[in-house]
Amino acid sequence: MLDTLTGRVQDALKFVAGKSSISEKNIADTVEAIKIALLEADVNLRVVRRFVNATIEEAKGEKVLRSVDPGQQFVKIVYDKLTGYLGGTRQDLQLKGPDTISIILMLGLQGSGKTTSSAKLAARLKKEGRKPLLAACDLIRPAAVEQLAVLGARCGVPVHREDGAQDSVAVFKHALAYAQQNMIDTLIIDTTGRLQIDEPMMAELVRLKNAAHPDELLLVADSMTGQSAVEIAKTFDEKIGLSGVILTKFDSDTRGGAALSLKTITGKPLKFIGTGEKIEDFEAFHPERVASRILGMGDIVSLVEKAQEFVDEKAAQELQKKMESESFTLEDYLFQLKTVKKMGSISSMIEMIPGMAGQVNEDDLEKAELKKHEVIISSMTRKERANYLIIGPARRTRIARGSGTSVAEVGRLLKRFEKMRTMLKKMSKMSRNPAAAQAFFSRMGGQ
């Protein structure tokens, strides 16, 4: 996620990071490197110019040059500017209370992920306690209605569909009537899309908007298209009016041009991001957290929130006790491996840890090592998983044969596990001591 931009910005900040004193030349060199990084990330030229001018103006002030720690002060300025251009603060959906129906109009071109995002949003709102209904009003794209029905069934959200219908406004009205009769509090409308913007599509969307009087008009755009996504958002806003944007394929976007340009160019906030193909791969967009990731400062808050979705609180407390007492076993490790697989890619979680962005290759770690660890542990007996110290040469040979690996690979796993137990004990204690944790992660970032 934004790997290229993150790497370039972090390289640029090496001009000033950790310096006890910095000069105007240090600042100029750093800002020039950041400017090149932003342009390569396909950030809008006007946005880059504003960013550069504002950063230089603030950084050359007496407050920075004569600061106790000018390097950190400058990094803070860059962080604040990035946060601002990403939108400033988190923008929630403006929905009504449970006694009335909130209407969300989903807009976008074909291929942007509009139908999938409609289902993902419905699943998210259902999880938050709302009662959503999906309305299949994309009557142009072949199989759009069927796709929405399949996705709705997968996430347990009802779908109003009318096979053979030709009027999207009529379908909406029937869906609204159904919602009123069935205590639905959120109606999400999947609208028509085209391969490109044209007048017939816009005319139909305006007609649907006038009939629905939606509380939210959300454009779904492909983040991989960079400035094209920004221009599409600008056109939709001028023709129909938007309340926010959802960027899909954000997990594959190494540049970040669309995210950094959208708010400045359109004035509309980025509200959600699609981070994968699964229904649950859909996150609220937090500008300050993304800015933190770009600077290599991690995003511990998001990591904890993600973990809480998959880990039972009681099980987490038991695991905490095991970590502190060093009674963490290979059985516990196997459970954690399976949990981690549910949470998403390893690389996406590693980049949330301060100082670790770009340090782990997903192919090497996720696809090879962790899967291999799971196979090896699965080939052990319960007694061996409970006490790894009993695994001698004969047992290692049997485990290697059973897992299709080598004795050396089994040995490496056991050594890593032993080191991990020690590390987990330290980290579990730091969770009760924030100051110690911050110091630990700072050292990690400096390695």
C-alpha positions in Angstrom: 0.0 0.0 0.0 1.7 3.2 -1.2 5.0 1.4 -1.1 6.8 3.5 -3.7 5.7 6.8 -2.2 6.5 5.6 1.3 10.0 4.5 0.3 10.8 7.7 -1.5 9.5 10.0 1.2 11.4 8.1 3.9 14.6 8.4 1.8 14.0 12.2 1.4 13.6 12.6 5.2 17.0 11.1 5.8 18.4 14.6 4.9 17.0 16.0 8.2 15.8 13.0 10.4 17.7 12.8 13.7 19.8 16.0 13.0 20.6 18.2 16.0 20.7 21.1 13.6 19.5 21.7 10.1 20.1 24.5 7.6 17.9 26.0 4.9 19.9 23.9 2.4 18.9 20.7 4.3 15.3 21.8 4.1 15.5 22.7 0.4 17.2 19.3 -0.5 14.5 17.4 1.5 11.6 19.3 0.1 13.0 18.8 -3.5 13.3 15.1 -2.9 9.7 14.9 -1.5 8.5 17.0 -4.5 10.0 14.4 -6.9 8.5 11.6 -4.9 5.0 13.2 -5.1 5.2 13.8 -8.8 6.3 10.2 -9.4 3.4 9.1 -7.3 1.1 10.9 -9.8 0.0 13.5 -7.4 -1.7 16.5 -9.1 0.8 19.2 -10.0 -1.2 22.0 -8.3 -1.3 19.9 -5.1 2.5 19.3 -5.3 3.2 23.0 -5.7 1.0 23.9 -2.7 2.5 21.2 -0.6 6.1 22.4 -1.4 5.5 26.1 -0.9 3.6 25.6 2.4 6.2 23.2 3.8 9.2 25.4 2.9 7.5 28.5 4.3 6.7 26.8 7.6 10.0 24.9 7.8 12.2 28.0 7.4 10.6 29.7 10.4 12.7 30.3 13.5 10.6 27.7 15.4 12.2 24.9 13.3 15.8 26.1 12.7 16.2 26.9 16.4 14.2 24.0 17.8 15.6 21.7 20.4 15.1 18.9 17.9 14.7 20.5 14.4 14.8 17.2 12.6 11.8 15.9 14.4 10.1 19.3 14.1 10.5 19.2 10.3 9.1 15.6 10.1 6.1 16.8 12.1 5.5 19.6 9.6 5.6 17.1 6.7 3.2 14.8 8.6 0.8 17.7 9.2 0.9 18.7 5.6 0.3 15.1 4.3 -2.6 14.7 6.7 -4.1 17.9 5.5 -3.9 17.0 1.8 -5.3 13.5 2.6 -8.4 15.2 4.1 -7.4 16.3 7.6 -9.8 14.2 9.8 -11.9 11.1 9.3 -15.3 11.9 7.6 -18.1 9.7 8.7 -21.3 8.9 6.7 -24.1 11.3 7.4 -26.9 8.9 8.1 -30.2 9.3 9.9 -31.3 7.6 13.0 -32.8 4.1 13.0 -36.4 5.3 12.8 -36.0 6.7 9.3 -34.5 5.4 6.1 -31.1 6.7 5.0 -30.4 6.5 1.3 -26.9 6.0 -0.2 -26.4 6.4 -4.0 -23.3 4.5 -5.2 -21.8 6.0 -8.4 -19.0 5.1 -10.7 -17.8 3.8 -14.0 -17.8 0.1 -15.0 -14.8 -1.7 -13.7 -14.3 0.6 -10.7 -15.7 -1.9 -8.2 -19.0 -0.1 -7.6 -21.1 -3.2 -7.2 -18.6 -5.0 -4.9 -18.1 -1.8 -2.8 -21.9 -1.5 -2.4 -22.0 -5.0 -0.8 -18.9 -4.3 1.3 -20.5 -1.1 2.6 -23.7 -2.9 3.4 -21.8 -5.6 5.3 -19.9 -3.0 7.3 -23.1 -1.1 8.2 -24.8 -4.4 9.2 -21.9 -5.1 11.5 -22.3 -1.7 13.0 -25.9 -2.5 13.9 -27.8 -1.0 11.0 -30.3 -2.9 8.8 -29.3 -2.4 5.2 -31.0 -3.3 1.9 -29.2 -3.3 -1.4 -31.1 -2.2 -4.5 -30.0 -3.5 -7.9 -30.5 -0.4 -10.1 -27.6 -1.1 -12.5 -29.7 -2.2 -15.4 -27.1 -1.7 -18.1 -24.1 -3.8 -17.3 -24.7 -7.5 -18.0 -24.9 -9.7 -14.9 -24.7 -6.6 -12.5 -28.0 -7.6 -10.9 -26.9 -11.2 -10.5 -23.5 -10.2 -9.1 -25.1 -7.9 -6.4 -27.5 -10.8 -5.5 -24.6 -13.2 -5.0 -22.6 -10.7 -2.9 -25.7 -9.8 -0.9 -26.3 -13.5 0.0 -22.6 -13.8 0.9 -22.7 -11.0 3.5 -26.3 -11.7 4.7 -27.9 -8.5 3.3 -31.2 -8.7 1.4 -31.2 -7.5 -2.2 -34.1 -6.0 -4.1 -33.9 -7.0 -7.7 -36.3 -6.9 -10.6 -35.2 -9.1 -13.5 -36.0 -7.6 -16.9 -36.6 -4.1 -15.5 -35.7 -1.1 -17.6 -36.4 1.9 -15.4 -34.0 2.3 -12.5 -36.2 4.9 -10.8 -39.1 2.5 -10.7 -36.8 -0.2 -9.2 -35.7 2.3 -6.6 -39.3 3.2 -5.7 -40.2 -0.4 -5.3 -37.1 -1.0 -3.1 -38.0 2.0 -1.0 -41.5 0.6 -0.4 -40.0 -2.7 0.6 -37.7 -1.0 3.0 -40.5 0.9 4.6 -42.5 -2.3 5.1 -39.6 -4.3 6.5 -38.0 -2.0 9.1 -34.9 -1.3 6.9 -33.0 1.8 8.0 -30.4 2.0 5.2 -31.0 1.7 1.4 -27.9 1.3 -0.7 -28.5 1.8 -4.4 -26.1 0.3 -7.0 -26.5 2.6 -10.0 -25.8 2.2 -13.7 -22.2 2.6 -14.9 -20.6 3.0 -18.3 -17.1 2.4 -19.6 -16.8 6.2 -19.7 -18.8 9.2 -18.8 -21.6 10.1 -21.2 -24.7 12.2 -21.2 -27.3 9.3 -21.1 -25.7 7.9 -18.0 -25.5 11.3 -16.3 -29.1 12.0 -17.2 -30.3 8.8 -15.7 -28.2 9.3 -12.5 -29.6 12.9 -12.1 -33.2 11.5 -12.5 -32.4 8.8 -9.9 -30.9 11.4 -7.6 -33.9 13.7 -7.8 -36.3 10.7 -7.0 -34.2 9.4 -4.1 -33.0 12.6 -2.4 -30.0 10.6 -1.1 -28.2 11.3 2.2 -24.9 10.2 0.7 -23.7 10.3 -2.9 -20.5 8.2 -3.0 -18.3 7.8 -6.0 -16.4 4.6 -6.3 -13.1 5.1 -8.1 -10.1 2.9 -8.9 -7.1 4.2 -7.1 -4.8 2.5 -9.6 -5.8 5.0 -12.3 -4.2 7.9 -10.4 -5.1 11.3 -11.8 -7.9 9.8 -14.0 -9.7 8.9 -10.8 -9.4 12.5 -9.6 -10.7 13.9 -12.9 -13.7 11.4 -12.9 -14.5 12.5 -9.3 -14.4 16.2 -10.4 -16.8 15.5 -13.4 -19.2 13.5 -11.3 -19.3 16.2 -8.6 -19.9 18.9 -11.2 -22.7 17.0 -12.9 -24.4 15.3 -10.0 -22.8 16.4 -6.7 -20.8 14.1 -4.4 -20.6 13.8 -0.6 -17.5 11.5 -0.7 -15.3 9.0 -2.5 -14.5 5.4 -2.1 -11.1 4.3 -3.5 -10.9 0.6 -4.5 -7.7 -1.4 -5.0 -5.9 0.7 -2.4 -3.9 -2.3 -1.2 -2.3 -2.5 -4.7 -1.8 1.2 -5.1 2.0 1.8 -4.7 1.8 5.4 -5.7 -1.0 7.2 -3.9 -1.6 10.0 -6.3 -5.4 9.8 -6.2 -5.6 9.7 -2.4 -3.3 12.8 -2.0 -5.0 14.8 -4.8 -8.7 14.1 -4.3 -9.6 16.4 -1.4 -7.7 19.4 -2.8 -9.0 19.1 -6.3 -12.6 18.1 -5.6 -13.1 19.3 -2.1 -14.8 16.0 -1.3 -13.5 13.7 1.4 -12.2 10.2 0.9 -14.5 8.1 3.2 -13.6 4.4 2.5 -10.9 2.3 0.9 -11.1 -1.1 -0.6 -8.1 -3.2 0.5 -8.7 -6.6 -1.0 -11.2 -8.9 -2.7 -13.0 -10.2 0.4 -16.2 -8.6 1.7 -14.4 -7.6 4.9 -11.5 -5.9 3.0 -13.1 -2.5 3.4 -11.9 0.2 5.8 -12.8 3.7 6.9 -10.2 6.2 5.6 -8.2 7.9 8.3 -6.0 10.6 6.8 -3.7 10.9 9.9 -3.1 7.1 9.9 -2.2 7.0 6.2 0.1 9.9 6.6 1.8 8.1 9.5 2.3 5.0 7.3 3.8 7.1 4.4 6.4 8.5 6.9 7.2 5.0 8.1 5.7 5.7 11.6 3.3 2.8 11.4 -0.3 2.6 12.3 -0.7 0.6 15.6 -4.3 1.8 16.1 -5.5 0.2 12.8 -3.5 -3.0 13.5 -5.2 -3.3 16.9 -8.7 -2.6 15.5 -8.1 -5.2 12.8 -7.0 -7.8 15.3 -10.0 -7.2 17.5 -12.3 -8.2 14.6 -10.8 -11.7 14.5 -9.6 -12.4 18.1 -11.9 -13.3 20.9 -11.3 -11.0 23.9 -11.1 -13.9 26.4 -8.7 -15.8 24.1 -6.6 -12.7 23.8 -6.4 -12.3 27.6 -5.3 -15.9 28.0 -2.7 -15.5 25.3 -1.4 -12.4 27.1 -0.9 -14.4 30.3 0.9 -17.1 28.4 3.2 -14.6 26.8 4.1 -13.1 30.2 4.8 -16.4 31.8 6.6 -17.9 28.8 4.1 -20.7 28.5 3.4 -19.8 24.9 3.4 -23.1 22.9 3.7 -24.2 19.3 -0.1 -24.9 19.5 -0.7 -21.3 20.4 1.6 -20.3 17.5 -0.4 -22.4 15.1 -3.6 -20.8 16.3 -2.0 -17.4 15.7 -0.9 -18.3 12.2 -4.5 -19.3 11.3 -5.8 -16.1 12.8 -3.3 -14.0 10.9 -4.4 -15.6 7.6 -7.9 -14.3 8.2 -6.7 -10.8 8.9 -5.2 -10.3 5.4 -1.8 -10.2 3.9 1.2 -10.2 6.2 2.8 -7.3 4.4 -0.2 -5.1 5.0 0.0 -5.7 8.7 3.8 -5.4 8.9 3.6 -1.9 7.5 1.4 -0.8 10.4 4.3 -1.5 12.8 6.6 1.6 13.3 9.8 1.3 11.3 8.8 -1.9 9.5 7.3 -0.5 6.3 9.1 -1.9 3.3 11.2 -4.2 5.4 9.3 -7.4 4.6 8.8 -9.1 1.2 5.3 -10.6 1.1 6.3 -13.4 -1.2 9.2 -14.4 1.0 7.4 -14.1 4.4 3.8 -14.9 3.8 3.7 -17.3 0.9 6.7 -19.3 1.9 7.8 -19.0 5.6 4.5 -18.8 7.4 2.7 -21.4 5.3 5.7 -23.7 5.8 5.6 -23.1 9.6 1.9 -24.1 9.6 2.6 -27.3 7.8 5.6 -28.2 10.0 3.6 -27.6 13.3 0.6 -29.5 11.9 3.0 -32.6 11.5 3.8 -32.5 15.2 2.1 -34.5 17.9 0.1 -32.6 20.6 2.8 -33.5 23.1 5.5 -31.9 20.9 3.4 -28.8 20.3 3.0 -28.4 24.0 6.7 -28.7 24.8 9.1 -28.0 21.9 12.1 -28.9 24.1 11.4 -32.6 23.6 11.8 -32.4 19.9 15.2 -34.1 19.4 16.9 -35.4 16.2 14.7 -38.4 15.8 11.5 -36.4 16.2 12.8 -33.7 13.8 13.5 -36.3 11.2 9.9 -37.6 11.5 8.4 -34.1 11.4 10.4 -33.2 8.4 9.3 -36.3 6.6 5.7 -35.7 7.5 5.6 -32.1 6.4 7.6 -32.5 3.2 10.4 -30.3 4.5 14.0 -30.8 5.7 15.4 -31.4 9.2 17.2 -28.0 8.8 13.9 -26.2 8.2 12.3 -27.8 11.2 15.4 -26.7 13.3 15.1 -23.1 12.0 11.4 -23.0 12.9 12.2 -24.1 16.5 15.0 -21.6 16.8 12.8 -18.8 15.6 10.0 -19.9 17.9 12.3 -19.8 20.9 13.4 -16.2 20.0 9.8 -15.2 19.4 8.8 -16.4 22.9 11.3 -14.1 24.4 10.2 -11.2 22.1 6.5 -11.8 22.9 7.3 -11.7 26.6 9.0 -8.3 26.3 6.2 -6.9 24.1 3.4 -8.1 26.4 5.1 -6.2 29.3 5.5 -3.1 27.1 1.7 -3.1 26.4 1.3 -2.2 30.0 4.1 0.5 29.7 3.5 2.8 26.7 6.7 4.7 27.3 8.8 1.5 27.0 6.8 0.4 23.9 7.5 3.7 22.2 11.2 3.4 23.0 11.2 -0.1 21.6 9.6 0.8 18.3 11.9 3.8 18.0 14.9 1.5 18.2 13.2 -0.8 15.6 12.8 2.2 13.3 16.4 3.1 13.6 17.8 -0.3 12.7 
